[in-house]
């Protein structure tokens, strides 16, 4: 049986000129989550994200680890 993982994006840059961008903490959160999932042997068939920059950056972290 297949599984679906729903993951919220990392912390956005609240109070900055571009709220849609991940903050430094949000980037770190995304990298930590990606490393953790990969260490568990997680191999997704597909990654789907929302259209916003912070959505795509969070998903992209998985491909970069």
Backbone as CSV, one residue per row, in Angstrom:
resi,resn,N_x,N_y,N_z,CA_x,CA_y,CA_z,C_x,C_y,C_z
1,UNK,0.842,-1.177,0.000,0.000,0.000,0.000,0.888,1.241,0.000
2,UNK,0.523,2.214,-0.781,1.273,3.456,-0.866,1.094,4.327,0.369
3,UNK,1.987,5.261,0.509,1.935,6.208,1.619,2.025,7.617,1.066
4,UNK,1.403,8.545,1.769,1.491,9.957,1.420,2.040,10.697,2.631
5,UNK,3.083,11.464,2.410,3.648,12.300,3.461,3.279,13.740,3.147
6,UNK,2.635,14.403,4.070,2.301,15.816,3.920,3.253,16.599,4.821
7,UNK,4.037,17.458,4.212,5.054,18.200,4.948,4.853,19.689,4.700
8,UNK,4.808,20.422,5.776,4.651,21.867,5.662,6.008,22.482,5.366
9,UNK,6.006,23.591,4.671,7.255,24.275,4.328,7.979,24.753,5.586
10,UNK,9.261,25.032,5.428,10.053,25.589,6.519,9.596,27.005,6.845
11,UNK,10.181,27.551,7.896,9.793,28.890,8.361,10.019,29.935,7.271
12,UNK,9.007,30.745,7.042,9.097,31.826,6.059,9.824,33.023,6.677
13,UNK,10.170,33.987,5.855,10.909,35.176,6.297,9.955,36.263,6.756
14,UNK,9.295,36.035,7.858,8.334,36.998,8.402,9.026,38.329,8.683
15,UNK,8.409,39.405,8.252,8.925,40.748,8.510,9.986,41.223,7.531
16,UNK,10.350,40.390,6.563,11.346,40.811,5.570,10.646,41.367,4.335
17,UNK,11.422,41.834,3.383,10.855,42.355,2.136,10.154,41.280,1.323
18,UNK,10.617,40.024,1.456,10.026,38.919,0.710,9.626,37.818,1.683
19,UNK,8.399,37.865,2.152,7.908,36.886,3.120,7.903,35.475,2.556
20,UNK,7.802,35.338,1.255,7.688,34.019,0.625,8.985,33.222,0.688
21,UNK,10.100,33.873,0.895,11.403,33.206,0.958,11.562,32.512,2.310
22,UNK,12.254,31.367,2.338,12.546,30.717,3.608,13.528,31.563,4.410
23,UNK,13.327,31.605,5.714,14.302,32.252,6.588,15.515,31.332,6.708
24,UNK,16.567,31.796,7.377,17.725,30.925,7.611,17.297,29.690,8.395
25,UNK,16.446,29.886,9.391,15.947,28.756,10.177,15.110,27.827,9.298
26,UNK,14.274,28.389,8.431,13.449,27.577,7.537,14.282,26.730,6.594
27,UNK,15.384,27.296,6.097,16.295,26.542,5.244,16.923,25.399,6.024
28,UNK,17.355,25.689,7.244,17.941,24.655,8.098,16.914,23.568,8.422
29,UNK,15.685,23.966,8.719,14.613,22.992,8.998,14.427,22.046,7.812
30,UNK,14.411,22.598,6.619,14.226,21.791,5.408,15.375,20.810,5.217
31,UNK,16.598,21.275,5.461,17.771,20.414,5.308,17.780,19.293,6.347
32,UNK,17.425,19.616,7.583,17.385,18.610,8.648,16.327,17.558,8.341
33,UNK,15.158,17.991,7.913,14.098,17.044,7.584,14.519,16.140,6.432
34,UNK,15.106,16.725,5.396,15.546,15.931,4.247,16.594,14.901,4.669
35,UNK,17.544,15.310,5.474,18.578,14.377,5.962,17.961,13.260,6.787
36,UNK,17.028,13.614,7.641,16.367,12.609,8.483,15.596,11.589,7.638
37,UNK,14.822,12.080,6.699,14.042,11.162,5.859,14.963,10.251,5.049
38,UNK,16.027,10.808,4.510,16.965,9.975,3.737,17.660,8.952,4.623
39,UNK,17.981,9.319,5.858,18.636,8.370,6.761,17.718,7.217,7.129
40,UNK,16.412,7.438,7.015,15.429,6.387,7.276,15.171,5.530,6.038
41,UNK,15.853,5.852,4.937,15.669,5.090,3.708,14.488,5.560,2.877
42,UNK,13.982,6.730,3.150,12.838,7.282,2.418,13.247,7.589,0.982
43,UNK,12.560,6.978,0.026,12.822,7.186,-1.394,11.491,7.452,-2.096
44,UNK,11.121,8.714,-2.212,9.817,9.019,-2.801,9.781,8.746,-4.306
45,UNK,8.635,8.339,-4.779,8.417,8.188,-6.216,8.202,9.542,-6.871
46,UNK,7.686,10.479,-6.080,7.340,11.789,-6.629,7.340,12.812,-5.504
47,UNK,7.828,14.008,-5.810,7.735,15.147,-4.897,6.833,16.180,-5.555
48,UNK,5.839,16.616,-4.833,4.914,17.628,-5.349,4.897,18.768,-4.349
49,UNK,5.025,19.992,-4.834,4.979,21.140,-3.932,4.001,22.175,-4.463
50,UNK,3.684,23.104,-3.603,2.863,24.231,-4.002,3.678,25.172,-4.885
51,UNK,3.051,26.215,-5.400,3.714,27.100,-6.352,4.593,28.184,-5.720
52,UNK,4.499,28.373,-4.416,5.242,29.464,-3.798,6.715,29.115,-3.627
53,UNK,7.538,30.156,-3.543,8.988,29.967,-3.424,9.347,29.120,-2.204
54,UNK,8.713,29.393,-1.061,9.033,28.628,0.153,8.615,27.163,0.035
55,UNK,7.580,26.881,-0.728,7.171,25.490,-0.973,8.234,24.770,-1.793
56,UNK,8.633,25.399,-2.878,9.616,24.785,-3.783,10.976,24.623,-3.107
57,UNK,11.385,25.604,-2.314,12.679,25.539,-1.630,12.701,24.398,-0.620
58,UNK,11.592,24.163,0.060,11.526,23.069,1.013,11.645,21.728,0.297
59,UNK,10.947,21.576,-0.805,11.028,20.327,-1.576,12.419,20.161,-2.191
60,UNK,13.018,21.239,-2.628,14.330,21.188,-3.262,15.401,20.714,-2.280
61,UNK,15.232,20.992,-1.007,16.203,20.558,0.009,16.382,19.054,-0.039
62,UNK,15.315,18.327,-0.317,15.411,16.873,-0.375,16.304,16.418,-1.519
63,UNK,16.283,17.123,-2.617,17.090,16.753,-3.772,18.557,17.133,-3.581
64,UNK,18.839,18.075,-2.701,20.197,18.557,-2.513,20.968,17.803,-1.433
65,UNK,20.273,17.048,-0.603,20.949,16.331,0.495,21.514,15.031,-0.025
